[in-house]
């Protein structure tokens, strides 16, 4: 049996040992929400390893709580590995779509940064906040823009986020896209109204952060729009 936790039930969930889990919880049902040294329950481990049947068993038969906090968060643990079905199960059982980790990040931060575009609409439809900011001031738009995930950005734009939201260093998503030389992302952000004149705490505009090649293309595009 894989040893990922100091708690037996968590190891069973991680390893997918459904019959043993069922037997153990029938003997001691009070173990269902017990947390290991990392603050994780059996449901956390089932979720992060995409063990759908075990997650269903823990929730439907043994009434596992879905909003117990650890350093990651249950829903975030699920979205990290991109399982649509488990995310749907957790939301249906009442898991908070905007639950924050110790760093202030919500599941949408991770979905946007991993480009999980089939999960993203589900979270947004359930009330995920596209303007949520973590302790660094990063929003999901910042995350997607820095990676060049245009489709994820387009999905979030439908929910009217603040396009020019600033992080703690004054950087907007356009700053992020330019700094990482994400050409199509920078183009798209400009098209939807991102302001290229905003300066960060270093008094730098987005265009001042990008490569000479990208800057020339962006300036040319901006000139065409202004003409």
WOQUI-V223070 format. One line per field, one symbol per residue. ss: DSSP state (2 for helix, 1 for strand, 0 for the rest). phi: phi as a letter, one per 40 degrees, with the letter a starting at -180 (. if undefined). psi: psi as a letter, one per 30 degrees, with the letter a starting at -180 (. if undefined). Layout:
ss: ???
phi: ???
psi: ???
This chain:
ss: 00000002222222200222222222202220000000000222222200022222222220000000000002222222000222222222000000000000002222222200222222222000000000000002222222200222222220000000000000002222222000222222222000000010000012222002222222222222220
phi: .cbbacbdcccccccgccdccdcccccbcccdbcbcccgcbdcdccccbgccccdccccccbfccbbccbcbgcccdccccgccccdcccccchcccbcccccgcbdcdccccbgccccdcccccchccccdbcccgcbdcdcccccgcccccdccccbfcccbdbccbgccdcdcccccfcdcccdccccchcccccbcccgbcdcccccdccdcccccccccccc
psi: kkjflfkeeeeeeefgieeeeeeefeeifffegkkafggkleeeeeefghieeeeeeeeeeghkkfgkkafekeeeeefeghjeeeeeeeefggkkfgkkafggkleeeeeeffhiffeeeeeefggkjfgkkaffgkleeeeeeffhieeeeeeeffghljegkkafggkleeeeeeeghieeeeeeeeeggkjffkkafghkleffflleeeeeeeeeeeeeef.
